[in-house]
């Protein structure tokens, strides 16, 4: 793995040298964009909208439109905005992880101790494990400030980026049902259905089946076979059919439901 950030975690007066590694990887099929006429690759070009000419990377700068005028920002400007947060993930407080609504959770990163920071790393790990707390912090990654939480996982520390509250949209504009009357027998039947479907959570049993099926189609087309699309007719449950549909669901064998 390749580290995407290096610096330190500030824990009181203790500074722990660390490196961050991405904890996730893309499992989607790597699809290229092609011209349907000759299957040539489609290239993205960085074009100057005034001249129509392509612009090389070394001529591209970042700017912010301020009062109808672009202000160009250099690398030192980003660091000058918060030199400390660019180098230190400082834990500002400790919180109960259960207090954080999961709508705020974003990208996870592995935290690895740097040279000389092994004992302090282990101390923070064991402390968080024993107290059941997580460390709330802010730091700068790729010219952007991130809210994050540092928490123990197995025998290592994990940093989880959090969304700021301002990034979460309000649900006030949703067209939600109102004044809906539910019959007790419908609710009881739905609860029974939930109990019948209840099982221990095991993430290893869930695979990206769509990707596997798509890869089968790729291999079939490579051998000259034609894709056959299975037609599906989805029938939505009507309000008057709700109880009967729940009853029919409960009568299905477990194997058929799992398929």
C-alpha positions as CSV (number, residue, x, y, z in Angstrom):
1,X,0.0,0.0,0.0
2,X,1.0,3.6,-0.6
3,X,0.6,6.2,2.1
4,X,-1.6,9.1,1.1
5,X,-0.8,11.4,4.0
6,X,2.0,11.5,6.6
7,X,2.2,13.7,9.7
8,X,1.3,13.1,13.3
9,X,-1.7,12.7,15.7
10,X,-1.8,15.2,18.5
11,X,-2.9,13.5,21.7
12,X,-2.6,16.1,24.5
13,X,1.1,17.0,24.5
14,X,1.9,13.7,22.8
15,X,2.6,13.8,19.1
16,X,2.5,10.4,17.4
17,X,4.1,10.1,13.9
18,X,1.7,8.3,11.6
19,X,0.9,7.5,8.0
20,X,-2.6,7.2,6.5
21,X,-3.5,4.5,4.0
22,X,-6.8,4.2,2.1
23,X,-8.9,1.4,3.8
24,X,-11.1,0.8,0.7
25,X,-10.7,-0.1,-2.9
26,X,-13.0,0.1,-5.9
27,X,-14.5,-3.3,-6.8
28,X,-16.3,-2.0,-10.0
29,X,-15.3,-3.3,-13.4
30,X,-12.8,-0.9,-15.1
31,X,-14.8,0.2,-18.1
32,X,-13.2,2.4,-20.8
33,X,-15.1,5.0,-22.9
34,X,-14.8,4.2,-26.6
35,X,-15.9,5.6,-29.9
36,X,-18.7,3.2,-31.1
37,X,-17.4,3.6,-34.7
38,X,-13.9,2.2,-34.3
39,X,-13.6,1.4,-30.5
40,X,-10.9,4.0,-30.2
41,X,-10.3,5.4,-26.7
42,X,-12.0,8.7,-25.8
43,X,-9.6,11.2,-24.3
44,X,-10.5,14.0,-21.9
45,X,-8.8,17.2,-22.9
46,X,-8.1,20.3,-20.8
47,X,-9.3,23.0,-23.2
48,X,-9.0,26.8,-22.8
49,X,-12.5,27.9,-23.4
50,X,-11.3,31.2,-24.9
51,X,-8.7,29.8,-27.4
52,X,-10.1,26.3,-27.8
53,X,-6.5,25.0,-27.4
54,X,-5.5,22.2,-25.1
55,X,-3.7,23.3,-21.9
56,X,-0.8,21.2,-20.4
57,X,-0.9,20.3,-16.8
58,X,2.1,22.6,-15.9
59,X,0.1,25.6,-17.0
60,X,-3.0,24.9,-14.9
61,X,-3.5,26.8,-11.7
62,X,-6.4,26.8,-9.1
63,X,-8.4,30.0,-8.7
64,X,-11.4,31.3,-6.7
65,X,-13.9,33.7,-8.2
66,X,-14.1,36.6,-5.8
67,X,-16.0,39.7,-6.7
68,X,-16.0,38.8,-10.4
69,X,-12.3,38.3,-10.4
70,X,-10.3,35.1,-10.2
71,X,-7.7,35.0,-7.4
72,X,-5.0,32.4,-8.1
73,X,-4.0,30.2,-5.2
74,X,-0.5,28.7,-5.0
75,X,0.6,25.6,-3.0
76,X,2.0,27.8,-0.2
77,X,-1.4,29.5,0.1
78,X,-3.1,26.2,0.9
79,X,-0.5,25.4,3.6
80,X,-0.5,29.0,5.0
81,X,-4.3,28.7,5.6
82,X,-3.5,26.2,8.3
83,X,0.1,24.9,8.5
84,X,-0.7,23.0,11.7
85,X,-3.7,21.1,10.3
86,X,-1.7,20.2,7.2
87,X,0.8,18.3,9.4
88,X,-1.1,17.3,12.6
89,X,-4.3,15.5,13.2
90,X,-5.0,17.0,16.6
91,X,-7.6,15.3,18.8
92,X,-9.8,18.1,20.2
93,X,-12.2,15.9,22.3
94,X,-13.2,12.4,23.0
95,X,-16.8,11.2,22.3
96,X,-18.9,8.2,22.5
97,X,-18.9,6.6,19.0
98,X,-22.6,5.8,19.4
99,X,-23.4,9.5,19.6
100,X,-22.3,10.0,16.0
101,X,-25.1,9.6,13.6
102,X,-23.9,7.2,10.8
103,X,-25.2,9.7,8.1
104,X,-22.0,11.6,8.9
105,X,-19.6,8.7,8.3
106,X,-17.5,9.0,5.1
107,X,-14.1,7.6,3.9
108,X,-12.1,5.2,6.2
109,X,-8.3,5.2,6.4
110,X,-5.9,2.9,8.1
111,X,-3.5,4.6,10.6
112,X,0.1,3.2,10.8
113,X,2.6,4.4,13.3
114,X,5.7,6.1,12.0
115,X,9.2,5.3,13.2
116,X,9.6,6.0,16.9
117,X,5.9,6.3,17.4
118,X,5.1,2.7,18.1
119,X,4.7,2.9,21.9
120,X,2.6,6.1,21.8
121,X,0.4,4.5,19.0
122,X,-0.2,1.5,21.2
123,X,-1.0,3.6,24.2
124,X,-3.7,5.6,22.3
125,X,-5.1,2.3,20.8
126,X,-5.4,0.6,24.2
127,X,-6.7,3.8,25.9
128,X,-9.5,4.1,23.3
129,X,-10.3,0.4,23.6
130,X,-10.6,0.5,27.4
131,X,-12.6,3.7,27.6
132,X,-14.9,3.0,24.6
133,X,-14.2,6.5,23.3
134,X,-13.2,7.9,19.9
135,X,-11.1,10.9,19.2
136,X,-12.7,13.8,17.3
137,X,-10.3,15.8,15.1
138,X,-9.8,18.1,12.1
139,X,-7.0,18.0,9.6
140,X,-6.2,19.1,6.0
141,X,-5.9,16.5,3.2
142,X,-5.6,17.4,-0.5
143,X,-6.2,21.1,0.1
144,X,-9.4,20.5,2.0
145,X,-10.2,20.4,5.7
146,X,-11.9,17.3,7.0
147,X,-13.6,16.5,10.2
148,X,-12.7,13.0,11.4
149,X,-12.9,10.5,14.2
150,X,-10.0,8.2,15.3
151,X,-11.3,4.9,16.7
152,X,-9.9,1.5,17.6
153,X,-10.6,-1.4,15.3
154,X,-9.2,-4.9,16.1
155,X,-5.5,-4.3,16.8
156,X,-5.0,-0.9,14.9
157,X,-6.4,2.6,14.7
158,X,-8.8,3.7,12.0
159,X,-9.5,7.3,10.9
160,X,-13.0,7.8,9.6
161,X,-13.7,11.0,7.7
162,X,-17.0,12.7,8.8
163,X,-19.2,15.0,6.8
164,X,-19.8,18.4,8.3
165,X,-23.3,19.2,9.3
166,X,-23.6,21.8,6.5
167,X,-23.0,19.0,3.9
168,X,-26.2,17.1,5.0
169,X,-29.3,18.2,3.1
170,X,-32.6,18.8,5.0
171,X,-35.3,16.2,4.6
172,X,-38.0,18.8,5.1
173,X,-38.8,18.9,1.3
174,X,-39.5,15.2,1.0
175,X,-43.1,14.2,0.1
176,X,-43.7,11.9,3.0
177,X,-46.9,10.0,3.8
178,X,-49.2,11.7,6.4
179,X,-52.3,10.5,8.3
180,X,-51.9,6.9,7.1
181,X,-53.9,4.4,9.1
182,X,-52.3,1.0,9.7
183,X,-54.3,-1.9,10.8
184,X,-53.0,-3.8,13.8
185,X,-53.0,-7.1,11.9
186,X,-50.9,-5.6,9.1
187,X,-48.3,-4.3,11.6
188,X,-48.2,-7.6,13.5
189,X,-47.8,-9.5,10.2
190,X,-44.9,-7.1,9.2
191,X,-43.2,-7.6,12.5
192,X,-43.5,-11.4,12.2
193,X,-42.0,-11.1,8.7
194,X,-39.0,-9.1,10.1
195,X,-38.5,-11.8,12.8
196,X,-38.6,-14.5,10.2
197,X,-36.0,-12.8,8.0
198,X,-33.7,-11.8,11.0
199,X,-30.2,-13.3,10.9
200,X,-26.8,-12.4,12.3
201,X,-25.0,-9.8,10.2
202,X,-22.1,-11.3,8.3
203,X,-20.6,-9.0,5.6
204,X,-18.5,-11.8,4.1
205,X,-21.7,-13.5,2.8
206,X,-22.5,-10.5,0.6
207,X,-20.7,-10.3,-2.7
208,X,-20.9,-7.9,-5.7
209,X,-23.1,-10.2,-7.8
210,X,-23.9,-7.6,-10.4
211,X,-20.2,-7.3,-11.2
212,X,-19.8,-11.1,-11.5
213,X,-22.8,-11.3,-13.8
214,X,-21.5,-8.4,-15.9
215,X,-18.2,-10.2,-16.2
216,X,-20.0,-13.3,-17.4
217,X,-21.6,-11.2,-20.2
218,X,-18.2,-9.8,-21.2
219,X,-16.8,-13.3,-21.5
220,X,-19.9,-14.6,-23.4
221,X,-19.7,-11.7,-25.9
222,X,-16.0,-12.3,-26.3
223,X,-16.9,-15.8,-27.5
224,X,-19.6,-14.5,-29.9
225,X,-22.7,-15.2,-27.8
226,X,-25.6,-12.7,-27.8
227,X,-26.8,-11.2,-24.5
228,X,-30.3,-12.3,-23.5
229,X,-32.2,-9.9,-21.3
230,X,-34.6,-11.4,-18.9
231,X,-37.8,-9.4,-18.9
232,X,-39.1,-8.3,-15.5
233,X,-42.5,-7.1,-14.6
234,X,-42.5,-5.4,-11.2
235,X,-46.0,-5.3,-9.6
236,X,-46.3,-2.7,-6.9
237,X,-48.3,-3.7,-3.8
238,X,-51.6,-1.9,-3.5
239,X,-52.8,-0.6,-0.2
240,X,-55.7,-3.1,-0.3
241,X,-53.4,-6.0,-1.0
242,X,-50.9,-5.3,1.8
243,X,-52.1,-7.9,4.3
244,X,-52.4,-10.7,1.8
245,X,-48.9,-9.9,0.4
246,X,-47.4,-10.0,3.9
247,X,-49.2,-13.3,4.6
248,X,-47.9,-14.8,1.3
249,X,-44.3,-13.6,2.2
250,X,-44.4,-15.5,5.5
251,X,-45.5,-18.7,3.8
252,X,-42.4,-18.7,1.5
253,X,-39.7,-21.3,2.3
254,X,-36.5,-19.8,3.7
255,X,-34.3,-21.1,0.8
256,X,-36.5,-19.4,-1.9
257,X,-36.3,-16.1,0.1
258,X,-32.5,-16.2,0.3
259,X,-32.0,-16.8,-3.5
